[in-house]
Structure formats: structure tokens, C-alpha cells
Amino acid sequence: MFFRNNKTVSELGPEKVHYTKYYEHDGQLRAYANRSMLMAGLFGLIAFVCLLFAIYVRLQPPTVIRVAADGEATVVGGSPAGSSVTAGLLKVLAGAQAGEVAPTDIEGRAAVRKFLESYLRYTPTLVDKNFADALNMMTQNLRIYCLNQLRDQDLIGKIKDEQITSSFKIRSIEPVPGQPWTYQAFGVKEIHRIRNKSEFTDKIVGKYHVRLIQDRRSERVPSGLLVAEYREEQMVGEKDVGLLQESGLLDH
């Protein structure tokens, strides 16, 4: 009988011989269940830590950073200045405010020079462009006033009709003590004109008073400085040719 039972086992198909024992199958299920419980517990712990961190951040006072006119950032509230978070914020803010720093004296002198050369140096063919460049450097009030003066005096028409050419050379530009963004320049202007087929030349030494005002930097005004006041005083010259800006700008 023992031999007969062995023969029956040997006659079983290969698909039945490879069946997993019940205790092996149950062990695999238990291993999967233990692994799932471990992963669920780990993810639950991570979620709990994230919740605690969110609550901690929410309870912290907001960080208040003051940016001075020269671009210097200081912490006035919230996290202490020595914390790493605040230091990172200051670095980012400093980079963002890099283009908003206060203009320097060199930029002020450069703005005055560019304005005077555009406004006082012209030819009949370039007078429109030069005057437009100078007007774009002015504040709105001064620009409207100068446009009215140009229109009333028909200055551009006279320049083109009489073929007037003006050359201008700046001798010096110095800031006025006690008056911010106010400069006094000295220059020599030579005016050439043709009248009745004759050429006339007037050489004028003038003193120019220019007061700037600080505005937001932009592509049109990279220095952030606009001309708010301008007047010209003739120092040496045979006659006034009517091209000087009157001191009435101070009253407007």
C-alpha cells in the first residue's frame, strides 16, 4: 500500500506539484500587510511633522523689512536680523532693489550735461530731435511751459528759416551748496545765422541754473532724475539773440 500511494503522487500533473503550501502563502500576505502598515505609519509621521511646521510658521509674526532711499534694507519686525530666513530675504530684496538705489552726484552732473547739450546745441535739421530729447528730460509742468514758449515764439520756425546753428561747450558744472540736486553750469554758446545772404556769429558766455528732481528709474529716465527748473543768465556777449530761457520758470 505504501508503494501504491507513492505512485499516485508521481502521477499528479506538474501544475499541481508547484502549488504553494498554505503556510507560505499566509506568510507572504502577512509580510505585505506589515510593509503596508510600516509605509502608512511613515507617511502619517511625515504629514504630522508638516502640519506642526505649518502651524509654527503661521504663528510667527510677519517679517517687516524697511528699505532706505539708498537701497539699504533693515529688519524692523518679525524674525531677528541674524536668522537665516531673514538673511535670505535681505539678499533677495537687495537684488530686487538694485535698480532703485538713489542716484549719485555723477549721475546728476551727467543729467545736467545731457540736458544742456540737447537744449542748447542744434542745427536746422536736428533741432526737432534735440528739443524733443531735452523736453523728455523735464518734469510735466516744465515741459508744458516750455512747449507753450516754443509755440508762442515760433522758435523752431525761426531756426529753420534763418538757418541758425548753435554750438555749445560746457566749461564747468558745480553743485549749489545747501540745495539738493541743484547745479550751476558755465558754458560758451556760438550762434551762427544767415540773413540776407550774410552770415552772423554771436558768441555768448552764460551761466545756467538747473534743478533736478528725483523720480523712479525707468528705461526712458535711467538715472531717475528729471529737470524741474531751468534758467539761463547771459554773462558776456554783444547782444541777446532771443534764444535764452527767461527766469520766469521760477514762477511756474
HELIX and SHEET records of a PDB file:
HELIX    1   1 PHE A    2  SER A   10  1                                   9    
HELIX    2   2 PRO A   14  VAL A   17  1                                   4    
HELIX    3   3 TYR A   22  LEU A   59  1                                  38    
HELIX    4   4 SER A   84  ALA A   96  1                                  13    
HELIX    5   5 ALA A   98  GLU A  100  5                                   3    
HELIX    6   6 ASP A  105  LEU A  120  1                                  16    
HELIX    7   7 VAL A  127  ASN A  136  1                                  10    
HELIX    8   8 GLN A  140  GLN A  153  1                                  14    
HELIX    9   9 LEU A  155  ASP A  161  1                                   7    
HELIX   10  10 SER A  247  ASP A  251  5                                   5    
SHEET    1   A 2 VAL A  64  VAL A  67  0                                        
SHEET    2   A 2 ALA A  73  GLY A  77 -1                                        
SHEET    1   B 4 THR A 165  PRO A 175  0                                        
SHEET    2   B 4 THR A 182  ARG A 195 -1                                        
SHEET    3   B 4 SER A 198  GLN A 214 -1                                        
SHEET    4   B 4 LEU A 225  VAL A 236 -1                                        
END                                                                             
